[in-house]
Amino acid sequence: MAREKSQQQQRRRPGGPQGQIRRRNCFFCKEHIAEIDYKNVNQLRRYVSEKGKIRSRRITGACRRHQVQVATAVKRAREMALLPYVAEGAEERGGGRRDRGDRGDRGDRGDRGDR
């Protein structure tokens, strides 16, 4: 019995001591910030990816309460045109792909004859 318990206690997360998961602490809880202001764009940029998506709690380390406030603040800042909805510029898209409106070598097809 004692041997089984000692074996069960030794089983922990894979990776051992060197692969421990570092828990992130909420920045807003540390700084005792009650509400997040949508006008503070520099702070909100930390929670938005390069493509304009709101980063998840797992990545940002924010607690649930503050992550909800961040999402609401980012949405309000987007509405007020303080933050972009999407990434800027078309050069970030795939290199050789054509736009949807591009006809390529099929020609104009504007003149269809005597229809």
Secondary structure, 3 states (H helix, E strand, C coil): CHHHHHHHHHCCCCCCHHHCCCCCCCHHHHCCCCCCCCCCHHHHHHHECCCCCECCHHHHCCCHHHHHHHHHHHHHHHHCCCCCCCCCCHHHCCCCCCCCCCCCCCCCCCCCCCC
